[in-house]
């Protein structure tokens, strides 16, 4: 799954890759977490646009968002059937720019965080689904979830799920929802091939959402990781999230 991710590319570099009209200026982010606003690329009126949306999808039919479990991920295998996602996969597909993400591996008494990034470098586009929730008083909240797939053999050592990434030459097809169908994009919803990504262990400072600096993605040695395993720690603040069938805990 994906519970935290990173954007380090310069705004203009992202604009060149994703070809949206706007020229936003935003700082690098090293620990983006659910409920926070995230950059999203969508197609509106035939052109690509940059939007900020809350990470954590709210279907339009939700009456009270305070009683609805936060949906940060959607399973590729069931996205066409689940009520929360079946309309979005046909009509509101989007891309979430990123340069890497974190995953936590069970090791000893504490889970070891890893930073995962494209082996070839550069930004990537997570496959996303967008929904606009409208409240009883006319308020609107644009929300988004990332699609995940079963991990390939190589990446399964970290977690059994991985975020789906869309290849740049498929951006146009993924974002084109004019047919009101998802039949021509479902083959894209697969795990990246082994060797596409590289990863390394990082310090447990990433566990704390308030930490957001370049030190978080730096590799640590095996000795440092062993020391971190025995450090006393308070339990991290937990956010109740879900994918679409119970897989959603951040840690």
C-alpha positions in Angstrom: 0.0 0.0 0.0 1.1 3.6 0.2 0.7 5.6 3.4 3.3 8.3 2.9 5.1 9.7 -0.1 7.6 12.3 -1.3 7.7 15.1 -3.9 11.2 16.5 -4.4 11.2 17.5 -8.1 11.1 21.2 -8.8 7.7 22.6 -9.8 8.7 23.4 -13.3 10.2 19.9 -13.8 6.9 18.3 -12.7 5.0 20.6 -15.0 7.1 19.5 -18.0 6.6 15.8 -17.2 2.8 16.1 -16.6 2.0 18.9 -19.1 -0.6 20.8 -17.0 -1.5 24.4 -17.8 -1.0 26.0 -14.4 2.4 27.1 -13.1 2.2 26.3 -9.4 5.1 27.0 -7.1 5.4 24.7 -4.1 8.1 23.5 -1.8 9.6 20.0 -1.7 7.7 17.6 0.6 9.4 14.7 2.3 6.6 13.2 4.4 3.2 13.7 2.8 0.5 11.9 4.8 -3.2 11.2 4.6 -5.7 14.0 5.1 -3.1 16.5 3.7 -3.6 18.4 0.4 -1.6 16.7 -2.4 -1.0 17.7 -6.0 -3.3 16.0 -8.5 -3.3 16.1 -12.3 -6.7 15.8 -14.0 -8.2 16.5 -17.4 -10.9 19.2 -17.6 -12.4 20.4 -20.8 -9.8 18.6 -22.8 -6.7 20.0 -21.0 -4.6 18.8 -18.1 -4.8 20.8 -14.9 -3.0 20.9 -11.6 -5.3 20.7 -8.5 -4.8 20.3 -4.8 -7.0 17.6 -3.3 -7.3 16.0 0.2 -5.7 12.6 0.4 -8.5 10.4 1.6 -11.4 9.8 -0.8 -14.9 10.8 0.2 -17.6 9.3 -2.1 -20.3 11.8 -3.1 -23.0 9.7 -1.4 -21.4 10.0 2.1 -23.8 11.8 4.4 -21.5 12.5 7.3 -17.7 12.4 6.6 -17.0 12.2 10.4 -18.5 8.7 10.4 -16.9 7.5 7.2 -13.5 5.7 7.2 -10.8 7.5 5.3 -10.0 5.8 2.0 -6.4 6.5 1.1 -5.9 3.5 -1.2 -8.1 1.5 -3.7 -7.4 -2.1 -4.7 -6.9 -2.5 -8.4 -8.6 -6.0 -8.3 -11.9 -4.6 -7.0 -12.0 -1.0 -8.0 -14.7 -1.5 -10.7 -17.0 -3.2 -8.2 -16.6 -1.3 -4.9 -19.3 1.4 -4.4 -16.7 4.0 -3.3 -14.7 3.7 -6.5 -16.7 2.3 -9.4 -17.8 5.7 -10.7 -14.4 7.3 -10.2 -12.5 4.7 -12.1 -14.8 5.4 -15.1 -15.1 9.2 -14.9 -12.5 10.7 -12.6 -9.1 9.1 -13.1 -6.1 11.2 -12.2 -2.4 11.2 -11.5 -0.6 12.0 -8.3 3.0 13.2 -9.0 5.6 11.8 -6.7 9.4 11.1 -6.4 9.2 8.2 -4.0 7.2 6.7 -1.1 7.7 4.9 2.2 6.9 1.4 3.3 7.3 -0.3 6.7 8.7 -3.8 7.0 8.2 -6.0 10.0 11.5 -6.4 11.7 11.9 -7.1 15.4 9.6 -5.2 17.8 9.4 -2.1 15.6 8.7 -1.8 11.9 11.6 -0.5 9.8 10.8 2.3 7.3 12.2 2.1 3.8 12.3 4.9 1.2 11.3 3.5 -2.3 12.1 5.4 -5.5 12.4 4.8 -9.2 15.7 3.2 -10.0 16.2 5.5 -13.0 15.4 8.6 -11.0 12.9 11.3 -11.8 9.3 11.8 -10.9 6.5 9.2 -11.4 2.7 9.4 -11.6 0.7 7.3 -9.2 -2.7 6.1 -10.5 -5.4 8.0 -8.6 -9.1 8.4 -8.3 -10.8 11.7 -7.5 -14.2 12.5 -6.0 -15.8 15.8 -5.0 -17.8 15.6 -1.9 -20.6 18.2 -1.4 -21.9 18.9 2.0 -25.4 19.9 3.0 -24.5 23.6 3.2 -22.9 23.7 -0.2 -19.3 23.1 0.9 -17.2 21.1 -1.5 -14.1 19.0 -0.8 -12.0 17.5 -3.6 -10.6 14.2 -2.5 -8.3 11.5 -3.9 -7.2 7.9 -3.4 -4.2 6.0 -4.8 -4.7 2.7 -6.5 -2.6 -0.3 -5.3 -1.9 -3.7 -6.8 -0.4 -7.0 -5.6 3.4 -6.6 -5.2 5.8 -8.3 -7.6 8.1 -10.9 -6.2 11.0 -8.5 -5.6 9.0 -5.8 -3.8 6.9 -8.2 -1.8 9.8 -8.4 0.8 8.6 -5.0 1.9 4.9 -5.2 1.6 2.3 -7.3 -0.3 0.8 -4.2 -1.9 2.4 -1.5 -4.0 1.0 1.7 -5.5 0.3 1.6 -9.2 2.4 3.9 -11.4 1.4 5.0 -14.9 4.1 5.2 -17.5 4.4 8.7 -19.0 3.5 7.5 -22.5 0.2 6.2 -21.0 -0.7 9.4 -19.1 -3.0 10.5 -21.9 -4.9 7.3 -22.0 -5.2 7.0 -18.3 -6.5 10.6 -17.9 -9.0 10.3 -20.8 -12.4 9.6 -19.2 -14.5 10.7 -22.2 -15.7 7.1 -22.9 -17.2 6.7 -19.4 -15.6 3.3 -19.3 -12.5 1.8 -17.6 -12.2 -1.2 -19.9 -9.3 0.2 -21.8 -7.2 1.1 -18.8 -7.5 -1.9 -16.5 -4.4 -3.6 -17.9 -2.4 -0.6 -16.5 -3.4 -1.4 -13.0 -0.5 -3.8 -12.3 2.6 -3.7 -10.1 5.8 -2.3 -11.6 8.2 -4.9 -12.9 11.0 -6.1 -10.7 14.0 -3.8 -10.9 11.9 -0.7 -11.6 12.3 0.6 -8.0 15.2 0.7 -5.6 14.9 1.1 -1.8 16.9 1.6 1.3 16.2 1.8 5.1 15.7 5.2 6.6 15.5 6.6 10.1 12.4 6.2 12.2 12.0 10.0 12.3 9.7 9.5 9.3 7.1 7.9 11.6 6.3 11.3 13.0 4.1 13.3 10.5 5.5 16.6 11.8 8.9 15.7 10.5 9.3 16.9 6.9 12.9 17.5 5.7 15.5 16.0 3.3 17.1 14.0 6.1 14.2 11.6 6.1 15.0 10.0 2.7 18.8 9.5 3.5 19.9 5.8 3.8 21.0 4.5 7.2 23.4 1.6 7.7 22.5 -1.8 9.1 24.2 -0.9 12.4 22.1 2.3 12.6 18.9 0.4 11.8 19.7 -2.1 14.6 20.2 0.7 17.1 16.8 2.2 16.1 15.1 -1.1 16.7 15.9 -0.9 20.4 15.3 2.8 21.0 12.4 3.5 23.3 9.5 5.2 21.5 6.0 6.4 22.0 3.4 4.9 19.7 2.9 7.1 16.7 -0.4 9.0 16.3 -2.8 6.7 14.4 -5.1 7.8 11.7 -8.0 5.5 11.0 -7.8 4.7 7.3 -9.0 2.0 4.9 -8.3 0.8 1.4 -11.6 -0.8 0.5 -11.7 -3.9 2.6 -9.8 -3.3 5.8 -6.2 -2.9 4.5 -5.4 0.6 5.6 -3.4 1.0 8.8 -0.4 3.2 8.2 1.9 1.3 10.5 
